[in-house]
């Protein structure tokens, strides 16, 4: 027997009539009768008591009906779930991000949007050092990652470019630079630079000012960078979205008018992604 036989049996059990059940199933009554007879022969028990027009369940039939209904429900549920998984509507995604994705609001917007549309896809979202994210995605420890570019990516990793923004200077409140009405790149030539994970802003400010930057610590996330600035250990060129989101004592943010450098958030993913849920997330980001 297979699931088809259970469906035939349930149609007869519910209709209590072979002709009506056959019409519902879209098959000929003799075919249906033969299928039920095959079931009875295989089970070694009668399932129906035949009357003049209608039929009724035997004790064996009543017992089978309970099990058959549960089996068909489970089978149909498995089919639905498999189809939904194939469409990316169920599944699991491991997502890594750098802190500036949160400060910009991009991470919240896209994760909430995806979760609202596909509530049965579970998302495990974790902050991770940016330098590690591309390889962790290649290795399968993450499926997706939000990083700040420009960033060299290994073969097999692609990116979706998101919002672009400029840089600002974070400096100690007692820095001599705060006495200047306007800070230019040239003013920074003797400063010690605390380095965020994305160094492009620092290097471009130095190039604009025509000097080789004095590179200090690279403590990791942006909060750690701003913390060292607040301790007077140097200045930092950071994404503009940090302003208003990372506020520490003894830190001031200033514009650098002659710095035209920009960075942008990007969603990175495996080039030949196979998970339907992950592909669905990528498509939603591209279309947002």
N, C-alpha and C positions, 0 to 999 in steps of 0.2 A: 504493500500500500504506500501511497505517497499523499502529499497534501491535497492533491486533486480529489482523491477519494473522500477525504474528510469533508471537503466542500460539497461534494455531491450528497454525502450522507446528511450533512446539516441542512441542505436545501430541502430534502425530503422530510426530515424531522420537523422542520419549521412549517412547511406548507401542508404536511400530512396528506400529501397527494403527489403521485409520481408525475402526472401530466403538468400540473402547475409548477412543480419544481423543475421539470425539464424546460418549460418555457422561460422560467427565470434564468436558468443556466445557459440557455441558447443551444440546447442539444436535443436530439430526438428522444422521445420517451423510451423506446426499446434500448437505446444505448445506455440511458440512465439505469434502467432496470438491470441490465447486464452488469454494470459496474457495482451496483449494490449487491447483486448475487455473488460477484467475485469477492467482495469484502466479507460477506457472510461465510463463504467457503473457506477463506483464509483464516478467519477468526474461529471457525467451528461453532458459530452461534447465530441464531436468527436475530436480526436487528429490528424487524418490523412485523407486525401482525397485519396481514392483508385482509381488508374488508371489502365490501361491494364497490365502494368508490375511494374511500380514504384509507389511510393506514395509521397505526398507532405504534408507539415504541414498546419493545419488549423490555424486560429488566436489563438485559445486556445492552440494548440500544440506549436506554436512559443513562446507563453508566458511561457508555462511549460518548454520548453527547456532551457530557461535562468535560471530558478530556479533550474531545475534538474541538470544542469551542476555545478552550485555553490554548491548544496547539496552533490553531489557525490565527488567533490573536497574536501569539508570540511570533509566528512566521511573518505575519503582515507587519508587525512592529519592526522586526529585523530588516525586512525589505525597505520600509520607510526610512529607518535609521541609516541603512547603507546608501540609499539614494541621497539622503541629506548630507551624509559625510562626503559623498562624491561631488556634491555641489558646494562643499565648504561651509555648510550650515551647522555642523557639529565638529568637534575636534578639540585640539589643544595647541596653544602657541606659547613659546618661551620668547619673551621680548626684553631686550636689554636697552639701556638708554644712558646718555650722559646728562648731567644736571641741567645744562642750558636748554635741553628739550623741555624741561618742566618750567623753567623761568619764562620761556617764550609762550607757553600755553599750548604749543603744538601737540605735545604728547597727550595732554588731557583731552583736547578736542578730538583727536583721532581715535584714541582708545575708547572714549565714551561713545563716539559715533558708531564704532564697530560693534561694541558690546550691546548697544541699543538695538542694532539691526540683527545681530546674530548672538542672542543671549545664551545659546547652547554651546558656543565655543568658549572654552575656559582660557583665560589669559593670565599668565604668570609674568609680572612686570618687575624687573630688578635693575637697579643702577649698577653700572659696570665701568671699569676703567676703559676709556676710549681705545687705547692702544691694543687692548685684548679683544675687543668686540668682533672685528672682522674674522680673525682666526677661530674664535669661539663659534661663530656662525658656520664657518666652513666645517668645523668638527662636529656640528650638530648640537652643541651645548646651548646655543640660542638659535631661534629661527629667524628673528628680525632684530635690527638694532637702529637706534637713533644716534647719529654721530654729528659732529660739527666739521664741516669741510671748509677749505680744501684738505683732503686727506688721501694719501696714497692707499689704494685698495688692492689686495691680492687678486690674482686670477681666480675666476669663479665667483667673485662678489660683484654685484651691481648696485647702483644707488638710484634713488628717486629724489631729485632736488626739491627742497621745500622752501621755507621763507628765508629771505636774505636780510642781513642787518650789518650795521657798521660796528665800530669799536669805540670804547671810552677808556679813559685812564683812571685807574683806582690808585689813590695816593694817600699817605698819612696826613692827617689833619694839620700837623705842624710842619709839613714840608715847605721849603722855601718857594716851591712852585705855586703854592696857593696865593702867594702875594702878587703873582702875575695876572693881569687882566685877561690874557689869552696865552694858552700853552701851545707851542708848536713843537714839531718833531725835533728840531735842533736843540730845544731846551732840555731834552731828555738824554743827551749824549753821555752824561756822567752818572746817570742813575743806574741803580741795580734793579734788574727786572726779575720779578717773581713770575714764573712761567706757568700758565694754564696748560691743559692737555693740548689745546690747539694753539700752536706757536705762531701761526701765520700773521696775526695782528702785530705781535712784537717785532717780527722780522721785517714787516713792511714799514712800520714806523721808523725803524733804524735805517732802512734803505732810503726812506723819504728824507730823513735828517742827514744822511751821508755819513753814518758812523757804524762801527761794529758794536753791538749791544753787549753790555756786561750781564751775563746770564747768571741768575741766582738759582734758588731752589725751584724744583718742580714738584709741589706737594700732592698733586692729584686733582681732585674736584675743585670747582670754583669757590666753594665756601672755604676750603683750606687755603686757596690762593689769597682770598680777601683777608683771611685771618692773619696771614703773615704780613700783609700790607698794614693791617691795624696794629701790628707789633713793631712797626717801623723798620722792617727788614728790606723794604724796597717798594717799587711801584709795579703795577701790572696793567697790561693792555688786555681788556676783557670785552666780551660781547655786550652790546648796548642793553640787551634785555635783562642784564644783571641789575641794572639800576631800578630801584623800587622793589626788588625781590631779595637781594642780599644786603641787609643794612646792619653793619657792625659798628661798634664804637670806634671813634678816631679814624674813620675812613671817609674820604671825600671822592666823589666822581666828577671828572672834568672832561669836557670835549677836547678833541685834538683836531682843530678845524682843517689843517692841511693834510690830514690822513684820510685818504679815500679808500682805504682797504675795507673789504667786506668779507664776511663769512656767511655760511648758510647751513641750516640743518638738512640732513639727508636721512632717508630711510634706506638702510642697506639690507640686502638679501642674497641668497644663493641664486646664481644665474639660471640654473635649471631646477627650480623648486618644484617638488612633486606633491607636497601636501595641499589638498584643495582648500583647507582653511587658511593656510598661509598665503596661498595665491589669491584668495578672496580678499584678504587684508591688503595685500599689495595693490590690487585693482582698485579697492576703495580709496586708498591714499592717492593713487594716480588721478582718480576722478574727482577728488575733493577740491 
